[in-house]
């Protein structure tokens, strides 16, 4: 079988069969397909699309391109959540211990920041000593004993996806629904899951900027996951403003601790976290419906059980034993903190969320290119949400920066990204749609 004939078939709009797809995926791993050939097939799929059956075959082949985790004799359901990425999205940090406290087992393999969106692994690495790369046997043991562990992507899980994604990233073929679907699901299927909740972010701070694209992606993921044997539900959630009150790696860990301990729960963040956790409990038959799941989850928060799971996970992966009690002793603080003063009285009407994510990167809180070091200290805190009425001079947020010049640039960026009006703004629902 020739690579160029497989490319030709897809270029001409034909559906690829299992043998052709397996040939391509093997070529990704053993490098028998050249970079040019990988790029050509990516572009052909981008332009001609893929049917559901093809996407299932690609997903399964990429899943089987490396190690596939097994969880024999697990006393409860193995569940996970995946987000398409946003600004201030620290949901995973709360969700894993909350679901674990309700009887689920969450072997979460998370990613790093990508473009203007933050990464769960980067946030956890703000905790001194926390290792996101434990030995596989240690990861297995922590998940079994505690119910959750959050680590980084390992090289032996879906290695075909890693190479294909890297090529798509530099050839303008990332925004293909079947390829995004296969990329996400190959890694989740390789983790040996029994149920998956998908969080498709939608809005000006999300990869899916329109409801139509978000719905297309959600429906594709749910259908292909089902075809590959993984029960999946998707929620389309609002990303037209920062999620939660803090953005930045150390700051988001602090917000997570405040959330889990009950010191502060920003309403929008609380709603999306509860909604996703509830879907996971229902998928795992740990609750009859989402209403009863929410009661269980709120009890896990109120009793301190979820906070205790998070604390145990941090210790098990090398972090400090008293992080929950003394976060300020461990999480690095920026030397400069300055308010973003409202230029006039009014109501916050819109937020250019992507631009605020870019401002975090410019502060040093994200990567301009792979391999860049991240300044864990920087970011925004006390972010005022859309609909808030402010007086002139009142802070819209606090900027945390490495120096005065960086803080002043971030203040200018923040003011350019937030609009003030005079009329009240109606609240928008956090969960925009459900699929599955």
Protein Blocks (a to p, Z undefined) as FASTA:
>chain_A
ZZklmmmmmmnopacdfklmmmmmmmmmnopacfklmmmmmmmmmmnopafklmmmmmmm
mmmmmccdddehiabdcdddddebiehiaklmmmmmmmmmnopacdddddddehjbccfk
lmmmmpghiacbbcfklmmmmmmmnopacddddfkgokllmmmmmmmmmnopmmgfklmm
mmmmmmmmmnopabdcddddedjkbfblbfklmmmmmmmmmmmmmmnopacddddddffb
cehjbecjklmmmmmmmmmnomaccfklmmmmmmmmmmmmmmnopafbfklmmmmmmmmm
mnommmmmmmmmmmmnopafklmmmmmlmmccdfbdcddddfbgcddfbdcfklmmmmmm
mnopacfbghiacdfkgccehiacehiacdehiafbdcddfbfklmmmmmmmmmmmpccd
fbdcddddfblbdcZZ
